[in-house]
């Protein structure tokens, strides 16, 4: 079968893998890093059913709302599961 379209073999941008746009994820990350987990949840919730990063950050935000990190928290998540 002949295809007249040229194939683009360039890597995709991160936003092409996400259910919501990069600006939405970026804003969610800003709130996450500022420890504003309720606000971050709103942004990550937009992509939760379609992309793994949004689901991951939703879980983290929910956990951190119930178990606030220490005052000197630097935004790093240490996984307790393998």
Backbone as CSV, one residue per row, in Angstrom:
resi,resn,N_x,N_y,N_z,CA_x,CA_y,CA_z,C_x,C_y,C_z
1,UNK,0.845,-1.167,0.000,0.000,0.000,0.000,0.893,1.232,0.000
2,UNK,0.595,2.207,-0.827,1.403,3.401,-0.982,0.825,4.528,-0.139
3,UNK,1.707,5.213,0.550,1.282,6.330,1.394,2.010,7.575,0.913
4,UNK,1.268,8.592,0.468,1.868,9.824,-0.038,2.399,10.725,1.072
5,UNK,1.959,10.516,2.287,2.401,11.361,3.388,3.787,10.920,3.856
6,UNK,4.615,11.903,4.170,5.925,11.594,4.719,5.758,11.241,6.190
7,UNK,6.514,10.266,6.622,6.488,9.872,8.020,7.393,10.801,8.815
8,UNK,6.926,11.223,9.963,7.720,12.059,10.849,8.248,11.165,11.964
9,UNK,9.547,10.927,11.967,10.142,10.043,12.959,10.712,10.793,14.153
10,UNK,10.389,12.072,14.273,10.886,12.860,15.390,10.173,12.470,16.672
11,UNK,10.852,12.577,17.809,10.191,12.271,19.083,9.017,13.212,19.319
12,UNK,8.008,12.705,19.969,6.835,13.522,20.291,7.140,14.414,21.473
13,UNK,6.432,15.536,21.554,6.514,16.392,22.730,5.750,15.723,23.854
14,UNK,6.123,16.034,25.067,5.479,15.423,26.230,3.968,15.633,26.200
15,UNK,3.521,16.778,25.744,2.088,17.075,25.713,1.290,16.151,24.813
16,UNK,1.948,15.543,23.827,1.245,14.629,22.939,0.921,13.311,23.632
17,UNK,1.591,13.027,24.735,1.336,11.805,25.485,0.318,12.015,26.596
18,UNK,0.036,13.261,26.889,-0.854,13.579,27.992,-2.265,13.856,27.500
19,UNK,-3.232,13.591,28.354,-4.623,13.822,27.994,-4.974,15.305,28.024
20,UNK,-4.221,16.080,28.775,-4.465,17.510,28.816,-3.203,18.226,28.341
21,UNK,-3.314,19.489,28.090,-2.179,20.197,27.502,-1.059,20.460,28.508
22,UNK,0.095,20.776,27.984,1.284,20.997,28.816,1.090,22.125,29.817
23,UNK,0.366,23.171,29.438,0.148,24.298,30.350,-0.659,23.870,31.571
24,UNK,-1.600,22.982,31.369,-2.416,22.485,32.475,-1.547,21.693,33.442
25,UNK,-0.737,20.791,32.911,0.162,19.998,33.747,1.158,20.921,34.460
26,UNK,1.706,21.881,33.734,2.686,22.803,34.311,2.085,23.582,35.472
27,UNK,0.850,24.053,35.323,0.209,24.805,36.407,-0.048,23.902,37.600
28,UNK,-0.442,22.674,37.345,-0.624,21.726,38.436,0.674,21.498,39.196
29,UNK,1.780,21.405,38.465,3.085,21.215,39.103,3.503,22.428,39.919
30,UNK,3.164,23.621,39.448,3.469,24.836,40.212,2.767,24.770,41.570
31,UNK,1.484,24.466,41.555,0.742,24.380,42.814,1.253,23.240,43.689
32,UNK,1.601,22.124,43.074,2.139,20.985,43.816,3.408,21.398,44.560
33,UNK,4.315,22.033,43.860,5.580,22.443,44.471,5.404,23.534,45.525
34,UNK,4.315,24.287,45.413,4.012,25.326,46.407,3.205,24.772,47.576
35,UNK,2.997,23.461,47.567,2.246,22.781,48.629,0.766,23.166,48.630
36,UNK,0.260,23.613,47.517,-1.159,23.954,47.374,-1.844,22.776,46.685
37,UNK,-1.949,21.682,47.407,-2.385,20.420,46.819,-3.830,20.430,46.345
38,UNK,-4.706,21.159,47.012,-6.109,21.246,46.564,-6.187,21.901,45.189
39,UNK,-5.421,22.964,44.996,-5.411,23.634,43.694,-4.770,22.739,42.640
40,UNK,-3.702,22.055,43.001,-3.027,21.158,42.059,-3.969,20.045,41.601
41,UNK,-4.778,19.538,42.524,-5.735,18.475,42.188,-6.651,18.876,41.036
42,UNK,-7.085,20.116,41.030,-7.995,20.590,39.981,-7.357,20.475,38.598
43,UNK,-6.075,20.772,38.511,-5.386,20.709,37.224,-5.089,19.271,36.814
44,UNK,-4.616,18.459,37.754,-4.311,17.070,37.414,-5.583,16.267,37.144
45,UNK,-6.694,16.694,37.706,-7.959,15.999,37.504,-8.430,16.063,36.049
46,UNK,-7.972,17.037,35.314,-8.386,17.190,33.908,-7.888,16.059,33.028
47,UNK,-6.814,15.417,33.392,-6.264,14.360,32.560,-6.282,12.980,33.192
48,UNK,-6.887,12.857,34.351,-6.744,11.643,35.147,-7.178,10.353,34.467
49,UNK,-8.166,10.381,33.629,-8.638,9.132,33.035,-7.816,8.716,31.829
50,UNK,-6.971,9.611,31.344,-6.271,9.317,30.108,-4.758,9.243,30.218
51,UNK,-4.185,9.814,31.236,-2.727,9.762,31.283,-2.203,9.416,32.667
52,UNK,-1.139,8.653,32.668,-0.539,8.178,33.913,0.039,9.301,34.772
53,UNK,0.711,10.312,34.191,1.243,11.369,35.050,0.164,12.079,35.869
54,UNK,-0.964,12.378,35.253,-2.050,13.044,35.985,-2.571,12.162,37.107
55,UNK,-2.757,10.875,36.817,-3.234,9.951,37.858,-2.229,9.853,39.005
56,UNK,-0.951,9.812,38.670,0.089,9.733,39.695,0.063,10.950,40.606
57,UNK,-0.011,12.142,40.000,-0.013,13.357,40.821,-1.313,13.526,41.590
58,UNK,-2.420,13.016,41.064,-3.675,13.031,41.828,-3.523,12.210,43.103
59,UNK,-2.936,11.037,42.969,-2.733,10.180,44.131,-1.806,10.852,45.141
60,UNK,-0.738,11.453,44.646,0.216,12.109,45.534,-0.424,13.293,46.259
61,UNK,-1.154,14.109,45.523,-1.804,15.274,46.140,-2.791,14.837,47.209
62,UNK,-3.575,13.822,46.910,-4.537,13.313,47.889,-3.818,12.824,49.141
63,UNK,-2.743,12.087,48.947,-1.960,11.596,50.077,-1.384,12.759,50.894
64,UNK,-0.838,13.750,50.201,-0.194,14.874,50.889,-1.195,15.795,51.584
65,UNK,-2.435,15.829,51.106,-3.471,16.582,51.815,-3.770,15.927,53.166
66,UNK,-3.770,14.596,53.183,-4.046,13.863,54.414,-2.816,13.743,55.309
67,UNK,-1.643,13.767,54.677,-0.376,13.611,55.389,0.577,14.710,54.933
68,UNK,0.383,15.925,55.426,1.201,17.046,54.944,2.700,16.789,55.109
69,UNK,3.461,17.213,54.121,4.915,17.037,54.206,5.513,18.005,55.218
70,UNK,6.754,17.744,55.643,7.396,18.663,56.591,7.618,20.037,55.970
71,UNK,7.828,21.010,56.820,8.011,22.401,56.367,9.160,22.549,55.375
72,UNK,10.199,21.739,55.525,11.362,21.847,54.642,11.266,20.948,53.399
73,UNK,10.068,20.453,53.082,9.842,19.584,51.924,10.268,20.291,50.649
74,UNK,11.001,19.585,49.807,11.513,20.177,48.565,10.755,19.724,47.317
75,UNK,9.634,19.049,47.496,8.829,18.624,46.355,9.145,17.228,45.855
76,UNK,10.143,16.597,46.432,10.536,15.259,45.996,9.625,14.227,46.633
77,UNK,9.174,13.283,45.816,8.326,12.197,46.287,9.183,10.957,46.406
78,UNK,9.182,10.350,47.576,9.918,9.104,47.783,8.902,7.981,47.828
79,UNK,8.988,7.095,46.849,8.034,6.009,46.732,8.241,4.990,47.842
80,UNK,7.134,4.541,48.396,7.192,3.540,49.444,6.955,2.152,48.876
81,UNK,6.685,2.067,47.578,6.403,0.789,46.905,7.413,0.554,45.800
82,UNK,7.658,-0.714,45.525,8.545,-1.048,44.402,7.723,-1.243,43.166
